[in-house]
């Protein structure tokens, strides 16, 4: 079960009020992702798939 303390806010939250954020929760075998402004809705991904996504995203943004 995902509790309110399970969610970790992105360290990059945009400008202004800082509420343009993505939050993630580590569920062990899966990672849940949600928009911080829509706390009830989340999508989950297998942890290994999410890890590959993050690595690919980091590579693409460093080009």
C-alpha positions, 0 to 999 in steps of 0.5 A, a space after each residue: 500500500 502506498 502511504 503519504 510518506 511513501 512519495 518522494 518529490 522530484 528535486 527539480 520542481 520547476 519555477 514559481 511555487 514549485 508545484 509542477 512536480 512528479 512524485 515517485 514511490 518505491 514499491 519494491 518490485 515496482 515504482 509508482 509515479 504521479 503528478 503532485 497536483 493529482 494525488 489520487 492518480 498514479 501509474 506503476 512500472 516494473 522497477 527495472 523498466 523505470 531504472 532504464 527509463 531514468 538512465 536513458 532520460 539522463 543520457 538524452 538530457 546530457 547531449 
